Amino acid sequence: MWSLETLGRVRLSRHFYMREFLYSEIGNFHAQPNIPDIPDLAIERGRAFCEALLDPLQETFGRVFVRSGYRSAALNAFGNEHGLNCARNDYPLECHIWDRPEVPVAGASIVIPWFADQYERGRDWRDLAWWVHDHLPYSEMFFFPKLCAFNLAWRPEPMRRIDSYIAPKGCLLRAGTAPDEAPEARKARYADFPVFRGIETP
């Protein structure tokens, strides 16, 4: 039988442990537990997410701050019902509930401090979006104005979709379509980024 302490100590990848994904401000403030219904499934998907996406980001840019990680189905529903910035559980792009058997997804809202500092000085969020697109096997990204935080999702079959609440707002890239910007233009945007460390997307 799992204990919450044991679950928190599970190492998901080179840089990440389960505990940092279980913290929830909503859960703490409203006394709502944030415990997986199926811990083994949450770990399996969380591990795939961290190894494919978060580890390369941290190895390239330094510290990755997890703003909002795993949410139990009950906690996410509570957040949605009370207007606390949680999507519906059945929303197709919901990525925080890692342990629904029928929905293979894992994701988190993250901040990359290295880029957040540049964003604060006026840098275009699309520079980071296109870097991720050109280097990592992400499924979805959704950018937010505060700190240039963004939802980053893993799926076994990536959708490759990018949306944003930062101007220009809306959908930058729809699933199954090619970017409007040519590869050379995208590379020029992030020419000053650190050297990539990881396995590049084919």
N, C-alpha and C positions, 0 to 999 in steps of 0.2 A: 504494500500500500504506500502511495506517495505521501510524503509530508510536504508542506509548503517550503520548509527549509531545504529539504532535499531537492525539490524542484528548482529552487532559486540557484542552487549550486551547479546545475547542469551546464556544462560548457557547450555552447552551440557552434563555436568556430574558434579560430585563432585568437580573436580579439573580444568576443562577446559571450556573456553568460545569460542565462534565462532571467535572472533576477532583475536586471535593468529594464526588461520589457514588461515586467509585471506591475511596476509602479504606475499608479493612476491617481491623478488629482481629483477626478470625479469620484472614484471609489473611496478615497480617503475622506473627502469633505462630506460625502453623503452616506458614509458607512455602508458602502456596497462592495462585497468581495470581488476580487478579480482573479479567479482561479479557473484554470481550464477544465472543461467537462471531460476531455480526452487528453490527458497530459502527454502521452506518447505521440499522438498525432501532432499536437502543438509543437513538440520538440522536433519531430521529423521535418515539419515544414519550416519552422524557425531556423533550423540548421541549414536547410537549402537556401533560405533567404540570406542569412548572414554570410555563408561561404561564397555565394554567387555575386552578392551586391555590396554588403556592408564592409566586409574585409578589404576588398580592393579599394573602396573609397577611403577607408581609414589608412591603409598603407600608402595611398597616394597623397592625401590631403592632411593627414594627421587626424586628430580627435574628431569623431562623429558623435554628435549629441542626439540621443534618442529622446524626442519630444513627447511622443505618444506611441507606445508599442502594442503589445498584445492586449486585446479586450475580450473578456468572456462574452458569450452571446447575451447573457442576462445583463451585464454591465453596459454593453453597447446599446441594447434596447432601452435601458433606463436613460442613458444619455440622450438618445434620440427623442424619447417621449417627453423629456424635460428641456428640450431646446439647448443642449449642451455641446453642440457642434459634433454630433455623431450621426453618421448616415444611417438609414434604415438597415436592418440586418440583411434584408433581401436586395439591397441596392447592388447592381452588378459590379460596381467599382469598389465596394467595401472590402478593405484588405486587412483590417485589424483583428478579425476573428479567424484564428489560424486552425481551429479544430472542428470545423463543420465537415463531416465526411464527404458530402457531396460537392463541396466548393474548395478545390485545391488552391489555396492562396495563403500568402503570408506577407505582411508589410508593416510599415511604421512611418510615422511622421518624424523626419530627422532635420537637423541643422548641421551644416558644415561650417564651423567657425571661420576657417580660412576664407571661404567665399562670402560669408555673412558680412565680414569686415569690408570687403570690396563692394558688395551690394549696398551697404550703408552709404558708401561714397558715390553711389550712382551707377554702379555696373549693372548691365542688363542681365536679368535672370536667365534669358535664353542662352547665354554663354555656357552656363552650367548644364542646362537642359540638353543642349546639343552635345556637350562633352559626354554626358552619361549615355545618350543615345548612341554615340559612335564607339563607345568602349565597353558597355556592360549589357548583359542579357535581361534588362528590366522588362516588366510587363506594363506598368503604368507609372506615371509621375503626375502629381498635382501640386502646383506651387501656390504659396500663400504669402501675403505682404510682410508679415512680421518675421524678421530675421531671414527672409527667403527660405523659410522652412518648406519642406515638400513631402508629400506622401510618396513613398517609393514601394512598389509592390513586385513580388516574385510570383510567377505561376509556372507550372511545368511547360505550358505552351504560351509564351509571352504574347500579349496583345500589342505591345509597342505603341502606346497612346500617351500623349502629353497634353495636359490642361493647366490653366492658371487663373488665379484671381488677381494676378498682378498685370497691369497694362503691358502689352495688349492682352486683354482678358479673353478667355474662351479656349477653344481647342487649337493648339499649335500643330498637333499631328494626330490624325485619326488612325485607328487600328487598320492595318492592311494597306496603308498609303505610304508613298515616298515623301520625304521632306521637301518643302518648297525651296529651301536653300541648298545649293550645290555643296558637295563635300569640301571643296576648296574654301568656300565662304564660311562654312561651319568651322573648319580647322583654324581659319584666321581669327575667329572669335576667341578661341582658347589657346592661342599660340604661346602665351606666357604661363600656362598652367604647369604645375609640377609634372615631372616625368611619370607616366602611368606605371603602376605596379599591379600586375594581375594578369588574367587571361582575357585577351580582347575578344569581343563578339565577332564571330565569322562574318 
